[in-house]
Every structure is written in C-alpha cells, then in structure tokens.
Amino acid sequence: MSTPSITTLAARARSFKGLHVPGTPLRLANVYDATSARIVGSLPGCRALASASHAVAEASGTTDEQLTLEQNLTHLAPVAAVAHELGLPLTIDLQDGYGERLEEAVRLAITELGAVGINLEDSRHEDGSMMDEDEAVERIRRTLRVAAELGVPDFVVNARSDTFLMKAGSLDESVRRGRKYLEAGATTVYVIWPFDQEMLEEDVKRAIGGLDGKVNILPRKASTGQRRDLTPADVARLGAARISVGPHLYRVMREALTEAANEVFKGE
C-alpha cells in the first residue's frame, strides 16, 4: 500500500477536522475490513472512514482486550488502502494508545496507514481501570506533538472520557474530564453510556451542552418499549459534532451471516 504524502495527509486532516461541526455532525459508520470499507466509503453520505477496535479484533480472530498494536495496524492496512483509493480521511481506533508505545503507535498510524485521526481512551485496556486525568491529558498532548512533528498539525483526537462507562464516576464527571481533554487539543470527546443504563435524551443533551457540542455520541436503541430509540437524527438535533456506531455494522453482518448459513443446513 502506498501511503499518501505528508502534504496530502496534512490537507486531509485539516478537512477532516473541519467536518466536526456541532449540530451538523460528521456521521461515521465504523468499518472493520476492506469489504465493509468499500461499501461504506462508496455511499453518498460518507465523508470519512473509521474503524472500531472491537470489530477489528473479532474479525482478526481475537478479542478487543487482547488486540495488539501490530494486529490492529495489520488488519487495518486494507481499510487504509480503500480510504486512500477513495480519497477519504481515515481515523482509527487506537484503544488506550498501547501504554508506553503511544508515540510509536501514533507515528505508525500516520506513516504506515495514513491515518489523520484516532480514538484515544482514558481507561486502560487490559483491566478497565481509569487513568489519572493528568496522565490522560498529557497523552493527548503527546499524541498531537507526534502528529505535528510529522507535519500533520490538524490531527484529530477523539478522546474517550470513560468514567461514566466504567462506573468510576457520573456522566457529569465524564463531561468535566472531557473539558480538560478539549483544552489539551482534542477535537471531540467521546462519551459512552454504561451498557446497562438507558440512554435518555435529556442526559445526552446535558453532555452535549456541557462540552459545547464537541461530542461524539453513539446512539443507542431503547431497551424497552417504554421509550423511543435515540437515532442519529436525534443526536444531530441535540447539537453533537460527531456520531459513530462502534461495532454495530460488524454485529449486523454476523447476524445476517448466521441466518444465511442456517438456511443452508435446514432440513438436515
């Protein structure tokens, strides 16, 4: 795979960063291999390609917790090739930055894959513990320093603020941390709801308002018939700058594949 020049990546990063507009959000249908990248990237509404580490891990035959930097980058090479063929910005899920390998991971994401943005978590991937907020802030700054040194000053960091997800703090605590991440240079803050907690519109609105719209939201279906599903259109109306779907496409594919394969064995 031929990676675009740094001049091209710098321009692509600048364009990608400009797509993060509160109220007119960038919508990302996260992909996990070359086929999903080509399908999504060919759609009229697609403005960029993004990965989700959970889906990449499962498609690689491992788990999100055990996905190594090398496995992540190797599996994403065909995705990157599609992104560059289509002239689309590429942002990748770099998990927590792989500990002390953060600078190496960012450098390889840019030079080997031609990525112009990453997801960066503030919870440690191996055990789910929260980083000290000063450490998390410094890791955002370190990421952006590497990108600037390589000639990509508008590199986009989508900084996950995980205290709410990990039940290490409230939604308001995730928002408070998120403001520090924005001050450190993150473009958006990614707030994820705990999996056993309903995503209420008023809470999403509070998170978006508390971060001046510079938020990535993953819309979630209501768990009961008592409430209406929260849709991407709802999240846009509430003022977010970015919408993503995580491993949703991979899970849909897996369900469809299971159903189709079962048809083959019917009547046995």
Steps between C-alpha positions, in 0.01 A plus 500: 500500500628842407436753775415855385761770544516697823379805307193305391441365851534848651235632262279198562530545879406867470195408293407219737524726805272750329227235468446502878227761524260507797147457372619382157695197613744279318333159475725194510390145419799319653655234276718196572639366170551590135151388393317702765730796427420492130125465557487783754752719319300482176182632660407860413485610864843365596756772577763288677581143598539394864580173671370349825754290691240254631394410146859495372599265783220252435561511125867425578407199714577655837331717762498874550703459821766285331531692172865605465625811325652285226175307445299821493723670243539189285127436486431866415745518209236389242253750651760775463561399139129544424491835679790633294359361176175685570677813625334480841647595839574201722468499878583188698419366843834493682343379826696648794808569289676178605661631817860612462478435126273801447742705289593196293134412450409851384803519272415167336133593465605805299799369305388142436123543468464866409256561786407860576321430827465251785274398785695514826356353820564618858433154648771236487416228257646208690291546815252784445652719770486874453812701428572796719352798316838679485649193332210485255540870417873458445443204268281718279775763491762234423287369212463844349872575540590189301250589227627858479862382483403278207337795322132434585413781747122459456502135605164415659481342845159365599568467873291246687394607847413169663414564866128473423544186288724331758278610791797680651306824505185672382414638158588842638845369592554378144398845377734672748791284385398555141537875533862447603553281194366771272733751664789261430415505128250219445252578223214310664424307817348154470258428785363144507204393712527197733357198323240439771378860512233653279618783276260784578468796269527747786831347609639509147395862477679574829822339378488684170428832669775449757756449224377774266389243247851357452377152575498158332182307582418139415117492481343210680170322456261510793513182707124495555194602309443774755734739320572596141837404347754780488596542133790674324252769393413557867866533594552749218199702616640508853819662370777237491799541269558131430298177488645150479359149530792298640482127413134519393563420130714201593227365728236547229723313254555217749126461559424504128775245433368272774148517359616434142721211605218342700291499182763277340463237772122499523349158447809312616 
